[in-house]
Amino acid sequence: MTLPSNNPAGDSQVARFYKYHLPVIIYAAMILVVSSIPNLKTPLVRLPGGDKAVHFLEYGVLALLTFRSVRHWRAGMKLGQTVVSAMVLLAIFPAFDEFLQSFIPGRSPEVYDFIADICGGWSFLGMVAWISHRNFPSK
């Protein structure tokens, strides 16, 4: 199925970049900045495993922005191509983020953080793909 293009004829490449791609770049940069804070603790999460819920939601939001960006990457991209491309990006980025934490004092990469990141990203991606499929059925 091909998703309809959300690019009105008047949008320039620069305008499309600012509208669709820059938000995910800024959000990903924010994740890396927060991940680079030495000795970071999650102060407001008091539940057991609560930091994993933060990871899940953080990467869920990243998934929504990633899907939106990838969807507008190339005209005529099918839903399946969009989802697979986003899944790959949502697997590489948290691995890179956890790897980077090995160089930050007081931080260390955690497999369970990576799993929470992937689960959040792919869950939200699945929801947005399902919604897109329902709203834009194949013709």
Chimera marker file (.cmm) of the C-alpha trace (Angstrom):
<marker_set name="trace">
<marker id="1" x="0.000" y="0.000" z="0.000" r="1" g="1" b="0" radius="0.5"/>
<marker id="2" x="1.280" y="3.462" z="-0.830" r="1" g="1" b="0" radius="0.5"/>
<marker id="3" x="0.673" y="6.248" z="1.645" r="1" g="1" b="0" radius="0.5"/>
<marker id="4" x="-0.650" y="9.507" z="0.281" r="1" g="1" b="0" radius="0.5"/>
<marker id="5" x="1.923" y="12.230" z="0.003" r="1" g="1" b="0" radius="0.5"/>
<marker id="6" x="1.601" y="14.999" z="2.555" r="1" g="1" b="0" radius="0.5"/>
<marker id="7" x="3.666" y="17.298" z="0.396" r="1" g="1" b="0" radius="0.5"/>
<marker id="8" x="1.557" y="20.026" z="-1.175" r="1" g="1" b="0" radius="0.5"/>
<marker id="9" x="3.030" y="21.183" z="-4.470" r="1" g="1" b="0" radius="0.5"/>
<marker id="10" x="4.195" y="24.454" z="-2.896" r="1" g="1" b="0" radius="0.5"/>
<marker id="11" x="6.411" y="22.883" z="-0.203" r="1" g="1" b="0" radius="0.5"/>
<marker id="12" x="10.101" y="23.306" z="-0.878" r="1" g="1" b="0" radius="0.5"/>
<marker id="13" x="12.691" y="20.702" z="0.103" r="1" g="1" b="0" radius="0.5"/>
<marker id="14" x="13.862" y="22.975" z="2.915" r="1" g="1" b="0" radius="0.5"/>
<marker id="15" x="10.331" y="23.443" z="4.242" r="1" g="1" b="0" radius="0.5"/>
<marker id="16" x="9.788" y="19.664" z="4.156" r="1" g="1" b="0" radius="0.5"/>
<marker id="17" x="13.066" y="19.123" z="6.009" r="1" g="1" b="0" radius="0.5"/>
<marker id="18" x="12.050" y="21.558" z="8.766" r="1" g="1" b="0" radius="0.5"/>
<marker id="19" x="8.560" y="20.127" z="8.986" r="1" g="1" b="0" radius="0.5"/>
<marker id="20" x="9.226" y="16.379" z="8.849" r="1" g="1" b="0" radius="0.5"/>
<marker id="21" x="12.887" y="15.599" z="9.485" r="1" g="1" b="0" radius="0.5"/>
<marker id="22" x="14.202" y="18.264" z="11.848" r="1" g="1" b="0" radius="0.5"/>
<marker id="23" x="11.843" y="17.322" z="14.734" r="1" g="1" b="0" radius="0.5"/>
<marker id="24" x="13.171" y="13.730" z="14.881" r="1" g="1" b="0" radius="0.5"/>
<marker id="25" x="16.774" y="14.974" z="14.633" r="1" g="1" b="0" radius="0.5"/>
<marker id="26" x="16.233" y="17.403" z="17.511" r="1" g="1" b="0" radius="0.5"/>
<marker id="27" x="14.462" y="14.782" z="19.639" r="1" g="1" b="0" radius="0.5"/>
<marker id="28" x="17.202" y="12.193" z="19.008" r="1" g="1" b="0" radius="0.5"/>
<marker id="29" x="19.837" y="14.800" z="19.890" r="1" g="1" b="0" radius="0.5"/>
<marker id="30" x="17.971" y="15.524" z="23.135" r="1" g="1" b="0" radius="0.5"/>
<marker id="31" x="18.033" y="11.817" z="23.998" r="1" g="1" b="0" radius="0.5"/>
<marker id="32" x="21.795" y="11.720" z="23.441" r="1" g="1" b="0" radius="0.5"/>
<marker id="33" x="22.342" y="14.895" z="25.494" r="1" g="1" b="0" radius="0.5"/>
<marker id="34" x="20.375" y="13.496" z="28.450" r="1" g="1" b="0" radius="0.5"/>
<marker id="35" x="22.157" y="10.143" z="28.089" r="1" g="1" b="0" radius="0.5"/>
<marker id="36" x="25.479" y="11.974" z="28.282" r="1" g="1" b="0" radius="0.5"/>
<marker id="37" x="24.807" y="13.489" z="31.708" r="1" g="1" b="0" radius="0.5"/>
<marker id="38" x="27.218" y="11.837" z="34.178" r="1" g="1" b="0" radius="0.5"/>
<marker id="39" x="25.696" y="9.969" z="37.146" r="1" g="1" b="0" radius="0.5"/>
<marker id="40" x="22.116" y="10.646" z="35.964" r="1" g="1" b="0" radius="0.5"/>
<marker id="41" x="19.380" y="9.245" z="38.188" r="1" g="1" b="0" radius="0.5"/>
<marker id="42" x="15.658" y="9.179" z="37.417" r="1" g="1" b="0" radius="0.5"/>
<marker id="43" x="14.320" y="11.274" z="40.315" r="1" g="1" b="0" radius="0.5"/>
<marker id="44" x="10.566" y="11.160" z="39.696" r="1" g="1" b="0" radius="0.5"/>
<marker id="45" x="10.203" y="7.462" z="38.966" r="1" g="1" b="0" radius="0.5"/>
<marker id="46" x="9.725" y="5.601" z="42.234" r="1" g="1" b="0" radius="0.5"/>
<marker id="47" x="8.179" y="2.381" z="40.912" r="1" g="1" b="0" radius="0.5"/>
<marker id="48" x="10.250" y="-0.783" z="40.511" r="1" g="1" b="0" radius="0.5"/>
<marker id="49" x="11.364" y="-0.861" z="36.898" r="1" g="1" b="0" radius="0.5"/>
<marker id="50" x="9.991" y="2.657" z="36.447" r="1" g="1" b="0" radius="0.5"/>
<marker id="51" x="13.070" y="3.735" z="34.537" r="1" g="1" b="0" radius="0.5"/>
<marker id="52" x="12.178" y="1.118" z="31.924" r="1" g="1" b="0" radius="0.5"/>
<marker id="53" x="8.755" y="2.783" z="31.533" r="1" g="1" b="0" radius="0.5"/>
<marker id="54" x="10.587" y="6.056" z="30.882" r="1" g="1" b="0" radius="0.5"/>
<marker id="55" x="12.700" y="4.329" z="28.218" r="1" g="1" b="0" radius="0.5"/>
<marker id="56" x="9.577" y="2.768" z="26.698" r="1" g="1" b="0" radius="0.5"/>
<marker id="57" x="7.773" y="6.112" z="26.409" r="1" g="1" b="0" radius="0.5"/>
<marker id="58" x="10.876" y="8.038" z="25.337" r="1" g="1" b="0" radius="0.5"/>
<marker id="59" x="11.435" y="5.699" z="22.408" r="1" g="1" b="0" radius="0.5"/>
<marker id="60" x="7.714" y="5.550" z="21.685" r="1" g="1" b="0" radius="0.5"/>
<marker id="61" x="7.776" y="9.264" z="20.974" r="1" g="1" b="0" radius="0.5"/>
<marker id="62" x="10.923" y="8.772" z="18.903" r="1" g="1" b="0" radius="0.5"/>
<marker id="63" x="9.060" y="6.098" z="16.909" r="1" g="1" b="0" radius="0.5"/>
<marker id="64" x="6.218" y="8.483" z="16.081" r="1" g="1" b="0" radius="0.5"/>
<marker id="65" x="8.646" y="11.140" z="14.880" r="1" g="1" b="0" radius="0.5"/>
<marker id="66" x="10.741" y="8.567" z="13.005" r="1" g="1" b="0" radius="0.5"/>
<marker id="67" x="7.699" y="7.153" z="11.208" r="1" g="1" b="0" radius="0.5"/>
<marker id="68" x="6.623" y="10.664" z="10.212" r="1" g="1" b="0" radius="0.5"/>
<marker id="69" x="10.097" y="11.477" z="8.922" r="1" g="1" b="0" radius="0.5"/>
<marker id="70" x="10.605" y="8.214" z="7.021" r="1" g="1" b="0" radius="0.5"/>
<marker id="71" x="7.119" y="8.477" z="5.534" r="1" g="1" b="0" radius="0.5"/>
<marker id="72" x="8.118" y="11.776" z="3.920" r="1" g="1" b="0" radius="0.5"/>
<marker id="73" x="11.616" y="10.667" z="2.997" r="1" g="1" b="0" radius="0.5"/>
<marker id="74" x="10.736" y="9.524" z="-0.502" r="1" g="1" b="0" radius="0.5"/>
<marker id="75" x="7.527" y="10.013" z="-2.490" r="1" g="1" b="0" radius="0.5"/>
<marker id="76" x="5.516" y="6.854" z="-3.054" r="1" g="1" b="0" radius="0.5"/>
<marker id="77" x="7.089" y="4.843" z="-0.236" r="1" g="1" b="0" radius="0.5"/>
<marker id="78" x="4.814" y="1.963" z="0.720" r="1" g="1" b="0" radius="0.5"/>
<marker id="79" x="3.663" y="1.470" z="4.296" r="1" g="1" b="0" radius="0.5"/>
<marker id="80" x="5.716" y="-1.733" z="4.658" r="1" g="1" b="0" radius="0.5"/>
<marker id="81" x="8.873" y="0.011" z="3.470" r="1" g="1" b="0" radius="0.5"/>
<marker id="82" x="8.233" y="2.869" z="5.863" r="1" g="1" b="0" radius="0.5"/>
<marker id="83" x="7.731" y="0.519" z="8.813" r="1" g="1" b="0" radius="0.5"/>
<marker id="84" x="10.788" y="-1.633" z="8.073" r="1" g="1" b="0" radius="0.5"/>
<marker id="85" x="12.995" y="1.441" z="7.566" r="1" g="1" b="0" radius="0.5"/>
<marker id="86" x="11.757" y="2.931" z="10.831" r="1" g="1" b="0" radius="0.5"/>
<marker id="87" x="12.257" y="-0.401" z="12.646" r="1" g="1" b="0" radius="0.5"/>
<marker id="88" x="15.882" y="-0.537" z="11.533" r="1" g="1" b="0" radius="0.5"/>
<marker id="89" x="16.509" y="3.035" z="12.671" r="1" g="1" b="0" radius="0.5"/>
<marker id="90" x="14.722" y="2.324" z="15.971" r="1" g="1" b="0" radius="0.5"/>
<marker id="91" x="17.039" y="-0.636" z="16.568" r="1" g="1" b="0" radius="0.5"/>
<marker id="92" x="20.295" y="1.096" z="15.640" r="1" g="1" b="0" radius="0.5"/>
<marker id="93" x="19.754" y="4.321" z="17.573" r="1" g="1" b="0" radius="0.5"/>
<marker id="94" x="19.182" y="2.820" z="21.066" r="1" g="1" b="0" radius="0.5"/>
<marker id="95" x="22.152" y="0.483" z="20.541" r="1" g="1" b="0" radius="0.5"/>
<marker id="96" x="24.280" y="3.535" z="19.732" r="1" g="1" b="0" radius="0.5"/>
<marker id="97" x="22.844" y="5.400" z="22.741" r="1" g="1" b="0" radius="0.5"/>
<marker id="98" x="23.635" y="2.543" z="25.136" r="1" g="1" b="0" radius="0.5"/>
<marker id="99" x="27.121" y="2.143" z="23.633" r="1" g="1" b="0" radius="0.5"/>
<marker id="100" x="27.805" y="5.859" z="24.136" r="1" g="1" b="0" radius="0.5"/>
<marker id="101" x="26.874" y="5.562" z="27.807" r="1" g="1" b="0" radius="0.5"/>
<marker id="102" x="29.883" y="3.279" z="28.328" r="1" g="1" b="0" radius="0.5"/>
<marker id="103" x="32.073" y="6.394" z="27.928" r="1" g="1" b="0" radius="0.5"/>
<marker id="104" x="30.123" y="8.579" z="30.401" r="1" g="1" b="0" radius="0.5"/>
<marker id="105" x="31.253" y="8.617" z="34.062" r="1" g="1" b="0" radius="0.5"/>
<marker id="106" x="28.648" y="7.017" z="36.303" r="1" g="1" b="0" radius="0.5"/>
<marker id="107" x="26.731" y="5.578" z="33.341" r="1" g="1" b="0" radius="0.5"/>
<marker id="108" x="26.843" y="2.158" z="31.789" r="1" g="1" b="0" radius="0.5"/>
<marker id="109" x="25.062" y="0.418" z="28.937" r="1" g="1" b="0" radius="0.5"/>
<marker id="110" x="22.222" y="-1.829" z="30.085" r="1" g="1" b="0" radius="0.5"/>
<marker id="111" x="20.664" y="-4.592" z="28.029" r="1" g="1" b="0" radius="0.5"/>
<marker id="112" x="17.290" y="-4.089" z="29.733" r="1" g="1" b="0" radius="0.5"/>
<marker id="113" x="17.313" y="-0.385" z="28.833" r="1" g="1" b="0" radius="0.5"/>
<marker id="114" x="17.971" y="-1.368" z="25.228" r="1" g="1" b="0" radius="0.5"/>
<marker id="115" x="15.115" y="-3.886" z="25.348" r="1" g="1" b="0" radius="0.5"/>
<marker id="116" x="12.756" y="-1.260" z="26.831" r="1" g="1" b="0" radius="0.5"/>
<marker id="117" x="13.823" y="1.171" z="24.096" r="1" g="1" b="0" radius="0.5"/>
<marker id="118" x="13.131" y="-1.360" z="21.339" r="1" g="1" b="0" radius="0.5"/>
<marker id="119" x="9.817" y="-2.441" z="22.880" r="1" g="1" b="0" radius="0.5"/>
<marker id="120" x="8.629" y="1.156" z="23.206" r="1" g="1" b="0" radius="0.5"/>
<marker id="121" x="9.756" y="2.162" z="19.745" r="1" g="1" b="0" radius="0.5"/>
<marker id="122" x="8.380" y="-0.869" z="17.967" r="1" g="1" b="0" radius="0.5"/>
<marker id="123" x="5.101" y="-0.847" z="19.961" r="1" g="1" b="0" radius="0.5"/>
<marker id="124" x="4.373" y="2.770" z="19.081" r="1" g="1" b="0" radius="0.5"/>
<marker id="125" x="5.514" y="2.118" z="15.516" r="1" g="1" b="0" radius="0.5"/>
<marker id="126" x="3.089" y="-0.801" z="15.296" r="1" g="1" b="0" radius="0.5"/>
<marker id="127" x="0.241" y="1.385" z="16.547" r="1" g="1" b="0" radius="0.5"/>
<marker id="128" x="0.948" y="4.208" z="14.093" r="1" g="1" b="0" radius="0.5"/>
<marker id="129" x="1.336" y="1.719" z="11.234" r="1" g="1" b="0" radius="0.5"/>
<marker id="130" x="-1.984" y="0.086" z="12.126" r="1" g="1" b="0" radius="0.5"/>
<marker id="131" x="-3.695" y="3.483" z="12.290" r="1" g="1" b="0" radius="0.5"/>
<marker id="132" x="-2.137" y="4.493" z="8.959" r="1" g="1" b="0" radius="0.5"/>
<marker id="133" x="-3.266" y="1.231" z="7.386" r="1" g="1" b="0" radius="0.5"/>
<marker id="134" x="-6.841" y="1.769" z="8.606" r="1" g="1" b="0" radius="0.5"/>
<marker id="135" x="-6.942" y="5.397" z="7.474" r="1" g="1" b="0" radius="0.5"/>
<marker id="136" x="-5.257" y="4.818" z="4.098" r="1" g="1" b="0" radius="0.5"/>
<marker id="137" x="-6.399" y="1.374" z="2.883" r="1" g="1" b="0" radius="0.5"/>
<marker id="138" x="-4.872" y="0.089" z="-0.327" r="1" g="1" b="0" radius="0.5"/>
<marker id="139" x="-6.769" y="0.958" z="-3.464" r="1" g="1" b="0" radius="0.5"/>
<link id1="1" id2="2" r="1" g="1" b="0" radius="0.2"/>
<link id1="2" id2="3" r="1" g="1" b="0" radius="0.2"/>
<link id1="3" id2="4" r="1" g="1" b="0" radius="0.2"/>
<link id1="4" id2="5" r="1" g="1" b="0" radius="0.2"/>
<link id1="5" id2="6" r="1" g="1" b="0" radius="0.2"/>
<link id1="6" id2="7" r="1" g="1" b="0" radius="0.2"/>
<link id1="7" id2="8" r="1" g="1" b="0" radius="0.2"/>
<link id1="8" id2="9" r="1" g="1" b="0" radius="0.2"/>
<link id1="9" id2="10" r="1" g="1" b="0" radius="0.2"/>
<link id1="10" id2="11" r="1" g="1" b="0" radius="0.2"/>
<link id1="11" id2="12" r="1" g="1" b="0" radius="0.2"/>
<link id1="12" id2="13" r="1" g="1" b="0" radius="0.2"/>
<link id1="13" id2="14" r="1" g="1" b="0" radius="0.2"/>
<link id1="14" id2="15" r="1" g="1" b="0" radius="0.2"/>
<link id1="15" id2="16" r="1" g="1" b="0" radius="0.2"/>
<link id1="16" id2="17" r="1" g="1" b="0" radius="0.2"/>
<link id1="17" id2="18" r="1" g="1" b="0" radius="0.2"/>
<link id1="18" id2="19" r="1" g="1" b="0" radius="0.2"/>
<link id1="19" id2="20" r="1" g="1" b="0" radius="0.2"/>
<link id1="20" id2="21" r="1" g="1" b="0" radius="0.2"/>
<link id1="21" id2="22" r="1" g="1" b="0" radius="0.2"/>
<link id1="22" id2="23" r="1" g="1" b="0" radius="0.2"/>
<link id1="23" id2="24" r="1" g="1" b="0" radius="0.2"/>
<link id1="24" id2="25" r="1" g="1" b="0" radius="0.2"/>
<link id1="25" id2="26" r="1" g="1" b="0" radius="0.2"/>
<link id1="26" id2="27" r="1" g="1" b="0" radius="0.2"/>
<link id1="27" id2="28" r="1" g="1" b="0" radius="0.2"/>
<link id1="28" id2="29" r="1" g="1" b="0" radius="0.2"/>
<link id1="29" id2="30" r="1" g="1" b="0" radius="0.2"/>
<link id1="30" id2="31" r="1" g="1" b="0" radius="0.2"/>
<link id1="31" id2="32" r="1" g="1" b="0" radius="0.2"/>
<link id1="32" id2="33" r="1" g="1" b="0" radius="0.2"/>
<link id1="33" id2="34" r="1" g="1" b="0" radius="0.2"/>
<link id1="34" id2="35" r="1" g="1" b="0" radius="0.2"/>
<link id1="35" id2="36" r="1" g="1" b="0" radius="0.2"/>
<link id1="36" id2="37" r="1" g="1" b="0" radius="0.2"/>
<link id1="37" id2="38" r="1" g="1" b="0" radius="0.2"/>
<link id1="38" id2="39" r="1" g="1" b="0" radius="0.2"/>
<link id1="39" id2="40" r="1" g="1" b="0" radius="0.2"/>
<link id1="40" id2="41" r="1" g="1" b="0" radius="0.2"/>
<link id1="41" id2="42" r="1" g="1" b="0" radius="0.2"/>
<link id1="42" id2="43" r="1" g="1" b="0" radius="0.2"/>
<link id1="43" id2="44" r="1" g="1" b="0" radius="0.2"/>
<link id1="44" id2="45" r="1" g="1" b="0" radius="0.2"/>
<link id1="45" id2="46" r="1" g="1" b="0" radius="0.2"/>
<link id1="46" id2="47" r="1" g="1" b="0" radius="0.2"/>
<link id1="47" id2="48" r="1" g="1" b="0" radius="0.2"/>
<link id1="48" id2="49" r="1" g="1" b="0" radius="0.2"/>
<link id1="49" id2="50" r="1" g="1" b="0" radius="0.2"/>
<link id1="50" id2="51" r="1" g="1" b="0" radius="0.2"/>
<link id1="51" id2="52" r="1" g="1" b="0" radius="0.2"/>
<link id1="52" id2="53" r="1" g="1" b="0" radius="0.2"/>
<link id1="53" id2="54" r="1" g="1" b="0" radius="0.2"/>
<link id1="54" id2="55" r="1" g="1" b="0" radius="0.2"/>
<link id1="55" id2="56" r="1" g="1" b="0" radius="0.2"/>
<link id1="56" id2="57" r="1" g="1" b="0" radius="0.2"/>
<link id1="57" id2="58" r="1" g="1" b="0" radius="0.2"/>
<link id1="58" id2="59" r="1" g="1" b="0" radius="0.2"/>
<link id1="59" id2="60" r="1" g="1" b="0" radius="0.2"/>
<link id1="60" id2="61" r="1" g="1" b="0" radius="0.2"/>
<link id1="61" id2="62" r="1" g="1" b="0" radius="0.2"/>
<link id1="62" id2="63" r="1" g="1" b="0" radius="0.2"/>
<link id1="63" id2="64" r="1" g="1" b="0" radius="0.2"/>
<link id1="64" id2="65" r="1" g="1" b="0" radius="0.2"/>
<link id1="65" id2="66" r="1" g="1" b="0" radius="0.2"/>
<link id1="66" id2="67" r="1" g="1" b="0" radius="0.2"/>
<link id1="67" id2="68" r="1" g="1" b="0" radius="0.2"/>
<link id1="68" id2="69" r="1" g="1" b="0" radius="0.2"/>
<link id1="69" id2="70" r="1" g="1" b="0" radius="0.2"/>
<link id1="70" id2="71" r="1" g="1" b="0" radius="0.2"/>
<link id1="71" id2="72" r="1" g="1" b="0" radius="0.2"/>
<link id1="72" id2="73" r="1" g="1" b="0" radius="0.2"/>
<link id1="73" id2="74" r="1" g="1" b="0" radius="0.2"/>
<link id1="74" id2="75" r="1" g="1" b="0" radius="0.2"/>
<link id1="75" id2="76" r="1" g="1" b="0" radius="0.2"/>
<link id1="76" id2="77" r="1" g="1" b="0" radius="0.2"/>
<link id1="77" id2="78" r="1" g="1" b="0" radius="0.2"/>
<link id1="78" id2="79" r="1" g="1" b="0" radius="0.2"/>
<link id1="79" id2="80" r="1" g="1" b="0" radius="0.2"/>
<link id1="80" id2="81" r="1" g="1" b="0" radius="0.2"/>
<link id1="81" id2="82" r="1" g="1" b="0" radius="0.2"/>
<link id1="82" id2="83" r="1" g="1" b="0" radius="0.2"/>
<link id1="83" id2="84" r="1" g="1" b="0" radius="0.2"/>
<link id1="84" id2="85" r="1" g="1" b="0" radius="0.2"/>
<link id1="85" id2="86" r="1" g="1" b="0" radius="0.2"/>
<link id1="86" id2="87" r="1" g="1" b="0" radius="0.2"/>
<link id1="87" id2="88" r="1" g="1" b="0" radius="0.2"/>
<link id1="88" id2="89" r="1" g="1" b="0" radius="0.2"/>
<link id1="89" id2="90" r="1" g="1" b="0" radius="0.2"/>
<link id1="90" id2="91" r="1" g="1" b="0" radius="0.2"/>
<link id1="91" id2="92" r="1" g="1" b="0" radius="0.2"/>
<link id1="92" id2="93" r="1" g="1" b="0" radius="0.2"/>
<link id1="93" id2="94" r="1" g="1" b="0" radius="0.2"/>
<link id1="94" id2="95" r="1" g="1" b="0" radius="0.2"/>
<link id1="95" id2="96" r="1" g="1" b="0" radius="0.2"/>
<link id1="96" id2="97" r="1" g="1" b="0" radius="0.2"/>
<link id1="97" id2="98" r="1" g="1" b="0" radius="0.2"/>
<link id1="98" id2="99" r="1" g="1" b="0" radius="0.2"/>
<link id1="99" id2="100" r="1" g="1" b="0" radius="0.2"/>
<link id1="100" id2="101" r="1" g="1" b="0" radius="0.2"/>
<link id1="101" id2="102" r="1" g="1" b="0" radius="0.2"/>
<link id1="102" id2="103" r="1" g="1" b="0" radius="0.2"/>
<link id1="103" id2="104" r="1" g="1" b="0" radius="0.2"/>
<link id1="104" id2="105" r="1" g="1" b="0" radius="0.2"/>
<link id1="105" id2="106" r="1" g="1" b="0" radius="0.2"/>
<link id1="106" id2="107" r="1" g="1" b="0" radius="0.2"/>
<link id1="107" id2="108" r="1" g="1" b="0" radius="0.2"/>
<link id1="108" id2="109" r="1" g="1" b="0" radius="0.2"/>
<link id1="109" id2="110" r="1" g="1" b="0" radius="0.2"/>
<link id1="110" id2="111" r="1" g="1" b="0" radius="0.2"/>
<link id1="111" id2="112" r="1" g="1" b="0" radius="0.2"/>
<link id1="112" id2="113" r="1" g="1" b="0" radius="0.2"/>
<link id1="113" id2="114" r="1" g="1" b="0" radius="0.2"/>
<link id1="114" id2="115" r="1" g="1" b="0" radius="0.2"/>
<link id1="115" id2="116" r="1" g="1" b="0" radius="0.2"/>
<link id1="116" id2="117" r="1" g="1" b="0" radius="0.2"/>
<link id1="117" id2="118" r="1" g="1" b="0" radius="0.2"/>
<link id1="118" id2="119" r="1" g="1" b="0" radius="0.2"/>
<link id1="119" id2="120" r="1" g="1" b="0" radius="0.2"/>
<link id1="120" id2="121" r="1" g="1" b="0" radius="0.2"/>
<link id1="121" id2="122" r="1" g="1" b="0" radius="0.2"/>
<link id1="122" id2="123" r="1" g="1" b="0" radius="0.2"/>
<link id1="123" id2="124" r="1" g="1" b="0" radius="0.2"/>
<link id1="124" id2="125" r="1" g="1" b="0" radius="0.2"/>
<link id1="125" id2="126" r="1" g="1" b="0" radius="0.2"/>
<link id1="126" id2="127" r="1" g="1" b="0" radius="0.2"/>
<link id1="127" id2="128" r="1" g="1" b="0" radius="0.2"/>
<link id1="128" id2="129" r="1" g="1" b="0" radius="0.2"/>
<link id1="129" id2="130" r="1" g="1" b="0" radius="0.2"/>
<link id1="130" id2="131" r="1" g="1" b="0" radius="0.2"/>
<link id1="131" id2="132" r="1" g="1" b="0" radius="0.2"/>
<link id1="132" id2="133" r="1" g="1" b="0" radius="0.2"/>
<link id1="133" id2="134" r="1" g="1" b="0" radius="0.2"/>
<link id1="134" id2="135" r="1" g="1" b="0" radius="0.2"/>
<link id1="135" id2="136" r="1" g="1" b="0" radius="0.2"/>
<link id1="136" id2="137" r="1" g="1" b="0" radius="0.2"/>
<link id1="137" id2="138" r="1" g="1" b="0" radius="0.2"/>
<link id1="138" id2="139" r="1" g="1" b="0" radius="0.2"/>
</marker_set>
